[in-house]
């Protein structure tokens, strides 16, 4: 009795989205970047929540130098940072669960956080620039990731 050799593996389908596959991004940094992006979203959101609580609780922690076009009361800024921060944390945890909505919602709320941090520059310029750069990396990781699961 002779045994037949197993057939060779089938070539990947054209819509294969594995990293390096025909339909994938070929960028392992983007795949790892999504996990890092989710982690950064949670940390980013928690920092925004703490910024918001600080601005709501005590207006004397932050100071503004000069007159700016985007001048709001610090309590209003506190609420903006608090709400956006909670949404960013929720979307970050959604990324860890693999929820499809998390990438879209994450991109929207991180975009809002970028705008808020740009407008927050007069109060905390160094910290705002760090948050803007972090948000840009998160957006990059959200837009460059392609799922390895079939649709």
N, C-alpha and C positions, 0 to 999 in steps of 0.2 A: 504494500500500500504506500503510495507516495502522497506526501502532503504538499498542497499548493502554497506558494509564498503569498503573504498578504499583499493586497494591492497597494501601490504607492499612494501617499497622501494626496488628496485633491488640491489643486492650486487655490490660493485664496480668491474669494469672490471679489468682483470689481468694487463692491461697496464695503469691503472689509476696512474697518477703521482702526485696526490695531496700530500702535506706533510703529512706523517703518513700513506698514503694509501699503498696498496700492491706494487705498482711500484715506489712510491716516495722515496725520500731520508730519510724521517722520521726526518729530521733535520730542524726545523723551523729557526735555525740560518742561514742555507744556503739560505733559501728563503729571509729572511730579509737582509742577507749578500749581495745578488745581488743588492738590492736597495742601501745599503751602499757602495758596490763596485762601482756602477755607479757614486755615488756622489764623492767617493774618486778618481775615474778616472778623473772626470772633474777637481777637485781641483789639483790632481797630475799633470795633463796635463797643467793647467794654471801656476803652479809653474815652470814646465819645460820650458814653453814659456818665463816666466820672467827670468829664469836662462839663457836661450839662448839669449834673448835681452840684458841682462847685459853683457854677455861675448862678444857679437858682438860689442856693443857700446863702451865698455871701458875695455880693456885688463888688466887694473891695479886693478880691483876690486878683482880678484882671484889671489892667489899666489900659487906656487908649491914649495914644499920642497924636494930637492933631485932629483935624476934621477930615472925615472920609465920606464918600458917597453912600456906602453901605452901613449906615449908622443905625443900629437898633439898641434897644435897652438890653443890658446883659441878661436879665431874666428871660427875655424872649429868645436870646441866643442859647441860653441854657436849655429851654424847652426844645428848640430846634435840634441841638446836639443830642439831647436825651432821646427824642423820638427816632431820629435817624440812626442813632447808635443801637437801639433795641431792634430796629428792622435789619441792620447789618448783621447783628449777632444771630438773629433768627435765620437769615439767609445763609450765613456761614455754617450753622448746624445743619441746614438743609443740604448743603453740599456734601457733608459727611455721610448723610443717609442716601445719597445718590438721587435725590428728588430732581425731576426734570425742571420743575419750576424754579429751583434754587439758582440756577445760572442766570436766568432772565431777571428774576427779582434782585439777585445779587448785583447784576450789572446796573440796574436802575438805582438801587439804594446807594451803591458805591459812587455812582455818578452824582447823586444828590449830596453825598458826603463830600465829594471833591468840590462841588460848588460852595457848600457851607464852609469848608476849610479855606477856600480862596477868599471868601468874604470875611473870614475870621482872622486873616493876616494882620490887621492893625492891632489885635489884642495879643496874639501869640505868634509872631512871624516865624521863628525857628521851628516850633512845634507844628505849625500849619504846613510848612514846606515838607517836613518829614511825613506828615499824614497824606499830603498830596502825592508824594512819590510812592508811598506804600499803596495808596488807592490806585495809582496808575499801573503798578505791577499786578494788583488783584484783577483789574479790568483786562490786562493782557492775558493773564492765566485763564480767565473765564472765556474770553473770545477765541483763544488758541487751542483749547482742549477739545478733543473728539472722543466720544465714548467708545469703549471697546465692546460694549454690549450691542447686540443687534436690535434694530428698532421694531 
